[in-house]
Amino acid sequence: MLVKPVGEHTFFSTEDPPPQKVFFGVGSSKQLGDLASEYGKKVLLVSDPGVSAAGHSHSAKEIMEKSGLEVFLFDQSIENPTESSVQDCVQVAKEENIDVIVGLGGGSSMDTAKGCNFILSNGGRMSDYWGVGKAKKAFLPFIAVPTTAGTGSECQSFALISNDDSHKKMACGDKKALPLVTILDPELTISQPHSVSASTGVDALAHALESAVTVKQNKKSVRHSQLAFNLIQENLPLVLKDPSNLEYRGKVLLGASHAGAAIEQSMLGAAHSMANPLTVSKGVVHGIAVSMALPEIIKFNASRRTETNFQYAEVARNSGLAEQDATDTLATQLLLERVCSILSQSGIPDSIATFGFTQKDIPSLASDAFEQWTAQFNPVPVSQKDFEGLYLSILNKVPSGSKLLV
């Protein structure tokens, strides 16, 4: 991911996608028309009802129309998009014969836009692309404009689409699905309710920490993970206290995108495996679900693998949470305390019992978590029995101030 200053842009070929360009700064979304016009004349703007209600869809459409573009709005993206909801978007794109796609919104809008690109360019259904690299034809140019600071989807080549019947999330990845251009404008995040700023922010925090330690962790992912963690842990609490501050919001937005770039290189781990069943079962908001699992997964990983404990400790040292000569155990402890403090400030519940879960739900949740694809990237193998114990821990959650490493 290369961050470019406001006002700079370059033309890209869709045959051989180049490195992604990211434009960051207050007001950077105003150049959307100029950027989109370099790729074609007929734009599909993919958004959702909430983004449209906030006025962002209309503004983006107007900006592009002033650049001489025809813009067709699909603002019916749904939370946790499905194969059928993607097909609805594809139908609009086909009818209008569009040649550029712009995704405006949170992760659901981005996933819907990417899914539409898969089908429009390569045909079939999303289940045909479950996995990596299954699309053979070139994609249409795709520009991502996030209005939330959380998923990092704007810096990833995966579309997460749910099966209509089983509700299983299908990770459909292809390097051609990575946005050619991403625009990060903190002004667009101002309209978020406090609860959304909190839940998306802690989701990004989890992305930074999970991607830092997976089995696919590498120099590139570590760089992005560390940058993401530094930006988010320093600025998310400030955003929650002062929601109108564009400097703080901009840094969290940039951090979330760095976390997305880290996922692109490194994938995620068992906290996300635990989160998806909570969402499917009782509709727990994804960011809340994953952040409730995160401290227990950090404890689980650090206590079972020395190298992973060291990796967490390095994140703490490099962020200034721990002294450089602190032991790995102390540094990881300080990291956990900071994570729990941020979760508390974000209003994350201590227990999944808050959402109506009981001990009877644990076996089913553990079975579903064990089958989640992100579990395979966790640095420590997690059995179904392990997942039962982890869910039990967040059912009978210890108070936030308790010692976390045992």
NORRA-V116112 format. One record per backbone hydrogen bond with DSSP energy under -1.0 kcal/mol. NH is the residue of the N-H (numbers start at 1). CO is the residue of the C=O. If there is no record, write none. Layout:
nh: {NH:NH}
co: {CO:CO}
//
This chain:
nh: {2:4:8:21:22:23:24:25:28:30:31:32:35:36:37:38:39:43:44:45:46:47:52:53:54:55:56:59:60:61:62:63:64:65:66:68:69:70:72:74:77:83:86:87:88:89:90:91:92:93:94:95:96:98:99:100:101:102:103:104:105:110:111:112:113:114:115:116:117:118:119:120:121:122:123:128:129:131:133:143:144:145:147:155:156:159:161:162:163:167:170:172:173:174:177:178:180:181:182:183:184:188:189:192:197:198:199:200:201:202:203:204:205:206:207:208:209:210:211:213:215:217:222:223:224:225:226:227:228:229:230:231:232:233:234:235:236:239:240:241:242:245:249:250:251:252:253:254:255:256:257:258:259:260:261:262:263:264:265:266:267:273:274:275:276:279:280:281:282:283:284:289:290:291:292:293:294:297:298:299:300:301:302:303:305:309:310:311:312:313:314:315:316:317:318:320:321:322:326:331:332:333:334:335:336:337:338:339:340:341:342:343:344:345:346:347:348:352:354:355:356:357:361:365:366:367:368:369:370:372:375:376:377:378:387:388:389:390:391:392:393:394:396:402}
co: {20:22:5:180:2:182:4:184:25:27:28:29:31:32:33:35:36:70:100:72:102:74:48:49:50:52:51:55:56:57:58:59:60:61:62:65:64:41:43:45:47:162:82:83:84:85:86:87:88:89:90:91:92:93:42:42:141:44:143:46:145:106:107:108:109:110:111:112:113:114:115:116:117:118:119:125:126:171:173:101:181:103:105:152:153:172:170:81:168:163:161:159:131:157:174:175:142:142:21:144:23:185:186:189:193:194:195:196:197:198:199:200:201:202:203:204:205:206:207:210:377:214:218:219:220:221:222:223:224:225:226:227:228:229:230:231:232:235:236:237:238:242:245:246:247:248:249:250:251:252:253:254:255:256:257:258:259:260:261:262:263:269:270:271:272:275:276:277:278:279:278:285:286:287:288:289:290:293:294:295:296:297:298:299:301:305:306:307:308:309:310:311:312:313:314:317:316:316:323:327:328:329:330:331:332:333:334:335:336:337:338:339:340:341:342:344:343:394:351:352:353:352:358:361:362:363:364:365:366:369:372:373:374:375:383:384:385:386:387:388:389:390:392:399}
//
